[in-house]
Amino acid sequence: MGAEEHGSTRERILAVALELFGARGYEGTSIRDIADRMGMTKAAVYYHFPAKENLLAELRGPATTRIAGVLAAHGPAADPPRRRALVEALVDVVGDVGPQVVVLLSDPAVGPHLPALTAEGSLPTRVAAALLGPLPDDPQEAADARVRAACAIGCLPAGVQAWRRDRPGSTSLDQRTRTVLVQTVLAVLEAGGPRSLDR
């Protein structure tokens, strides 16, 4: 098998795995399912990817690398303009790496496999910390802010899933959808501040 054919087979396996993970979930997809869809043996899939976790690692690699780069470039959101810039950059990653990968990252079954795939801390936790910037001194207000940040991050895969239902054949976000996602994430982050909760 030549290097070009080897690369092509790997890319086809990844594309089929991503499609099946998106449709059935990570746990609901087996190596046999991937092999059957490709018309090859399980051994042939294992030749390219020794375990299902290797497929997951390769599929999530571009997204996590880009998100880590965004976090490094933007730092914590210390004020509203910096928060908006960070959210816009994160939404751009969603649009560039492909909504299917983002949906895969939101699969609850993927969570337990992430620590084994990376030495980094939890990516959602790091994104939340960056979006929040400095936390309020009051412990309850800090806890409230963390809840808002978790919900804001959850808006991305939820929004992408809703977008995919309306545009099942599309593979990249349009500008209008990107704008809606940015506005939604910011609205959730800024909603329910301390004064509004005391009313």
C-alpha positions in Angstrom: 0.0 0.0 0.0 1.5 3.3 -1.1 1.7 6.3 1.2 -0.9 8.2 -0.8 -3.4 5.3 -0.6 -2.6 4.9 3.1 -3.4 8.5 3.7 -6.6 8.3 1.7 -7.8 5.3 3.6 -7.1 7.0 6.9 -9.0 10.1 5.8 -12.0 8.0 4.6 -12.0 6.1 7.9 -12.0 9.4 9.9 -14.8 10.8 7.7 -16.9 7.7 8.3 -16.1 7.6 12.0 -17.1 11.2 12.4 -20.4 10.7 10.5 -21.3 7.6 12.6 -20.2 9.2 15.9 -22.3 12.2 15.0 -25.4 10.1 14.1 -25.1 7.3 16.8 -22.8 8.8 19.4 -19.3 7.7 20.4 -20.5 4.8 22.5 -23.1 3.7 20.0 -20.5 3.3 17.2 -18.2 0.3 17.0 -15.1 -0.4 14.9 -17.2 -3.1 13.2 -19.8 -0.4 12.3 -17.0 1.7 10.7 -15.5 -1.3 8.9 -19.0 -2.4 7.6 -19.7 1.1 6.3 -16.4 1.2 4.5 -16.7 -2.3 3.1 -13.5 -3.5 4.8 -12.5 -5.8 7.7 -12.1 -4.7 11.3 -8.5 -5.7 11.0 -8.0 -3.2 8.2 -9.5 -0.4 10.4 -7.3 -1.5 13.3 -4.3 -1.3 11.0 -4.8 2.4 10.7 -6.2 3.1 14.2 -5.3 0.6 16.9 -8.3 1.6 19.1 -11.5 3.7 18.8 -9.8 6.2 21.2 -7.2 6.9 18.5 -9.9 7.8 16.1 -11.4 10.2 18.7 -8.0 11.8 19.4 -7.4 12.4 15.7 -10.9 13.8 15.1 -10.8 16.2 18.0 -7.2 17.3 17.5 -7.8 20.2 15.1 -10.5 21.7 17.3 -8.6 21.4 20.6 -5.4 22.8 19.0 -7.3 25.8 17.6 -9.2 26.4 20.8 -6.0 26.2 22.9 -4.4 28.7 20.5 -7.4 31.1 20.9 -7.1 30.9 24.7 -3.4 31.6 24.5 -3.9 34.5 22.1 -6.8 36.2 23.9 -6.1 35.4 27.6 -8.8 35.9 30.2 -11.7 38.2 29.3 -11.1 41.1 31.7 -13.7 43.4 30.2 -16.7 43.2 27.8 -14.7 44.1 24.6 -12.2 41.4 25.3 -14.9 38.9 26.1 -16.7 39.6 22.8 -13.4 39.2 20.9 -12.8 35.8 22.7 -16.3 34.6 21.9 -16.0 35.6 18.3 -12.7 33.8 18.0 -14.2 30.6 19.6 -17.2 30.7 17.2 -14.8 31.1 14.3 -13.1 27.9 15.4 -16.5 26.2 15.4 -17.0 27.4 11.8 -13.5 26.5 10.6 -13.0 23.1 12.1 -16.4 21.9 11.2 -19.6 21.7 13.2 -19.5 17.9 13.3 -16.4 17.9 15.3 -17.9 20.4 17.8 -21.0 18.2 18.2 -18.6 15.2 18.8 -16.9 17.2 21.5 -20.3 17.7 23.2 -21.1 14.0 23.3 -21.2 13.1 27.0 -19.8 9.6 26.2 -16.6 11.3 25.0 -15.9 13.0 28.3 -14.4 10.1 30.1 -11.9 9.5 27.3 -10.6 13.0 27.2 -8.1 12.9 30.1 -6.5 9.8 28.5 -6.2 11.6 25.2 -4.5 14.8 26.5 -2.3 16.0 29.3 -4.2 19.3 29.3 -6.8 20.3 31.8 -10.4 20.0 30.8 -10.8 22.2 27.7 -14.4 23.3 28.7 -13.1 24.3 32.1 -10.2 26.3 30.6 -12.6 28.0 28.1 -15.0 28.9 31.0 -12.2 30.4 33.0 -11.1 32.5 30.1 -14.7 33.7 29.4 -15.2 34.6 33.0 -12.0 36.5 33.6 -11.5 37.5 37.2 -14.2 36.0 39.4 -16.2 38.1 41.9 -14.9 38.0 45.5 -18.3 36.8 46.8 -18.4 33.0 46.7 -22.1 32.8 45.6 -21.6 35.4 42.9 -18.5 33.4 41.7 -20.6 30.2 41.7 -23.3 31.9 39.7 -20.8 33.2 37.2 -19.4 29.6 36.7 -23.0 28.4 36.1 -23.5 31.1 33.4 -20.1 30.2 31.8 -21.0 26.5 31.6 -24.4 27.3 30.1 -22.7 29.7 27.6 -20.3 27.0 26.5 -23.2 24.6 26.1 -24.8 27.0 23.7 -22.2 26.3 21.0 -22.9 22.6 20.5 -26.6 23.1 21.1 -26.7 25.9 18.5 -24.7 23.9 16.0 -27.0 20.9 16.4 -30.0 23.1 15.8 -28.3 24.6 12.7 -27.5 21.1 11.4 -31.2 20.1 11.6 -32.1 23.0 9.3 -29.1 22.4 7.0 -28.3 18.7 7.1 -25.9 18.7 4.1 -23.9 21.8 5.1 -20.5 21.4 6.7 -19.6 25.0 7.6 -21.4 27.7 9.5 -22.8 30.7 7.6 -22.1 34.3 8.8 -25.6 34.8 10.1 -25.4 31.6 12.3 -22.0 32.7 13.6 -23.5 36.1 14.6 -26.4 34.4 16.3 -24.0 32.1 18.3 -21.8 35.0 19.4 -24.9 37.0 20.5 -26.3 34.0 22.3 -23.1 33.1 24.2 -22.6 36.7 25.3 -26.3 37.1 26.4 -26.0 34.0 28.6 -22.6 35.1 30.0 -24.1 38.5 30.9 -27.5 37.4 32.0 -28.6 37.2 35.6 -25.9 39.4 37.2 -26.0 39.8 41.0 -28.5 42.8 40.9 -31.1 41.0 38.7 -31.0 37.9 41.0 -31.9 39.9 44.1 -35.0 41.4 42.6 
